[in-house]
Amino acid sequence: MTATVTESSVAHVLAEAIETADDGLFVVAPDEETIEGLVEVLDADSPSVRLLAEPAALKEVMGDFLIGSRAANHVESGVLEIRTYDEGTNALMVTDDSVVAIVRAADHVAGLSTDDEAFIDSANDRFSSAWETADPYSLRTPSLERIRETLRTELGDSTADDFDAMLSSLKTARGDGHGLDEVTIALLVAARNEDLLYDISKWGENVGIASKATFSRTKTRLEEDGLIDTEKVPIDVGRPRLRLKLADERLREASDADLAGVAQSMLAA
């Protein structure tokens, strides 16, 4: 084996390997950073990728709404298939022409490759068989394209544009102390546009982000933390609906790029 690719990040190594894989490839036993890098570098023109990864690593990475929704885009477009695999091996990229092992050093990542035909044939046979017997991994997060399309249709351009802007300003969207989760983001954007809680929660449940009950609980928490407020809007039949509003001047004055950061700092206080 020789070091054929040396880069500063695993995403760059993956991108170079994928660029040469005309007929598709396996990505086998990647760690969390490699899965995240793979989702980052794939696009509509990428060759098909069959990802075999440990369930725990997939669950951890796809728990980030930003990564999970992008991965769902790739799955829907046919670029990415995901199945579970828990047999220990090096992190590998396997094509018809090469096997590349991903190796990290202190500040660089190398792709060590071989062109030994017997070894490549053996690796392809092994992972083709593993793929056939592996369980499909179902992403719980809807695709980002579906989210954008339905949000624009059901709540309007302003809410959809603000949602996109808020996502673009975030590095992670987990809601575990490292970022705002998708429900919180949706509610803050809805409050900025003074949408009804009923409309945003109905949209969220229909698109597969979370249940109406989850939206209601999160709304209550954000009210208690002083981020949003509500006002009753009477309707012809039934109980009044609740209109969402931003409750704090700092949020109302924040730019699109700053809204997430201001909200995070308030929740952390």
N, C-alpha and C positions, 0 to 999 in steps of 0.2 A: 504493500500500500504506500501511496505517496500523497503528500498534502497538495491537493489540486486547487483548493479554494481556501483563502485565509481572509477573514473579514472582522470587522469590529462588533458585529452582532449576528445572532443566529438567523435573523430575518434576511440579512444579506446573503448568507450562505444558502439558505433555502431558495431565495430568488434566483440565484445563479444556477442552482441545480434544476429547478423547475423549468428554467428557460431552455435547457437542453433536452428536456424529456418530451419529445414530440408525441409519443404514444401513451402518455400518462405514467403514473408512478405510484408506488406504495410509500407511505411515510409510516414507519413502524416504531412503536414504543417511545414516542417523544415525551419529554418532560413538559411541565406546564409552560415554560417560557417558549419552547419550540412549537407547541400547539398555538400559542398566542401569535408567534411570528408567522406561522403558516396562514392563519386567518388574515393577518395583515397584508401579506404579499400576494395572495390570490386575487385574481380579477376575472372578468368575463372572458378574457382571451387565454387564460391559463389552460394547460392540459388537465385532464381529469386526474384527481388525486383521491386515492383510497387510503383513508387514515385508520390505522389500527392503534388504539391507545387504551391505557388503563382507565377503568371507569372512574376511579377517584380523581385522576388528573383531569379528565374531561369535565367532571362535575365542578371541580374547583374553577377551571378556566371559564366554562360556559355560565357560571354563576354571575359573571360580570355581564350586565345587559349589553354593553357596547360590543363586546366580543361575541356573545351569543347571538345577537341579532345580525351581526355581519356574517357569522358562520351560517346562519339560516339563509341568508341571501345566496351564499355559495351553494348550499344544498339545493335550494329551489332552482338555481340556474343550471344545475347538473355538473358543476365544476368539482364539487366535494361530496364524497360519501364517507360516513363515519360508522365504524363498528368497534366493539369493545375487544380488548386483547390484554391478557394479564400474564403472558409467558415472558419471563425475563429475557432481555436481549439488549444490545446497544441500540441507541437511537439511530435509525437507518433511513435512507432514501434509496429505494430499489426501482430501477428502470430496466428495460430490456437490454440496455448496453452497459450498465454500471451499477455498483453498490457503493454508496457513500455513507460513511460513519461520521456522525457529528461529534466533535470533541472540543471542549472548552478549555482554554488556558486563562491566565489572569485577566488579560485585557482583550483577547481575541477569540474567535471561534474558527475552527478549521473543519473543512470537509475532506476527509481522507477517503480516497476512492481507489477502486481496483477495476481493471478491465479483464481480469482472468475469466474466460468464458465459462469454465466448469463451475467456478464459484458463483458467478452471476446466475447461471441456469439453476443451480441448487437453491439459491436464495429466492428466486422467482417461484420455483416449485413449492418451497416451504410456505411462503407468505400467500401464494394463491390458494393453497389448501387451507391455511389459517383463515383467510378471508371468507371462504365458502362456509365454514362452520361457525364463524363469529356472529355474535348477536348485534343487530343494528342498534345504534345509539340514537334515541329520539331527543331532539332539542326541544326544550320547553319554551324557549323564547321565539316569538314570531320574527319573521325577517324584517329588517329595517325598511326595505322598500314597501312592504305591506303596511307597516306602521305609518309611514309617511303618507301613503296614498289614502288610507282610510281616515287618518286624522284630518287631512286636508278636506276630504269629502264631508265628514261629519261635523267638524268644528270650525273649518274655515282656514284660509291662507295664513292669517296672522298667527293663530295658535300653532299651526304646523311649522311656520318659519321660526317662531320662538323656540319650539321644541328642538328643531335642528340646531339652532344657534347654541342652545344650552348644552346639547350633547357634544357639539364641537369644542366647547370650552372645557370638557371633562376628560381626564385621563382614565378614569375608572367609574363604573356605576354599579356599585355593589350594595351600598347601604349598610355596610358592616363597620363603619368608622373610617373607611378609606374613600368613600364617595357617596353621593346621593343615589338612591335606588330609582328604578324607572317609575314607580308609582308617585314618589315624592316629586320627581321631575315633572310628570304630567300634571299633578295638582298645582304646582307653582306656576307652570305655564298657563294653565286654565285660569288661575287667579289673576295673573297678569292681564289676561284678556277678558276677565269678568264673565267667564263661562259658567254654566250651571253644573253643580256637582253631579246631577243626574246624567247630564250629557257626557261628561268626561269619564264617569265610572261605567256607564253603559258601553261607551266606545272601548274602554280598557278591557272589560270583560269579553266583549265580542271579538276583539282582535287577539285575545289570549295573553294579555299582560298580567292581569290579576282579577280577582272577583270584585263585585261591587262592595262586598263586606270589607275586603282589604282596603279599597279606596276610602271607605267610610272611616275605618279605624285610623288610617294614615292622616286623613283630614282632621280628625279629632286631635291627634298628636300635634300636628302643625298649628292648630288653633291654640292648644295649650302652650306651645313654645313661642307663640306670638308672631308666627310668620304669615298666617292667613286669617282672614275673617270671613264671615258669611252674612248674607242678608236674605230674608224670606221674600220669595217672589210668588204671589198668589196665582193660581191656575183655576180654570173653570170648574174642574171636578177633582176632588182629592186633596191631599195635603199640599201645602205650599212647597215649592222647590227652593233649593238654596243656591244663591249666586255666590261664587267664590271671589274674594278680593284679597290683594296683598295688604297685610295689616301693618307693615312697618315701613317707615319713610325710606330707610336704607334700601329696601327691596324695590320700592316704587321708583327710586331715582337711579337704580343700577342699570348699566348698559347690558345689552345682550351677552357680551363676553364676561361681564362681572356678576351676573345674577346668581350663577351657581356658587361662585366663591363666597359671596355675601351670605347666601343661605347656609352653606356649610359652616361658616364661622359662627353664625347665630345658633345653629343646632349644637355646635361643639361647646358653646359658652355655658 
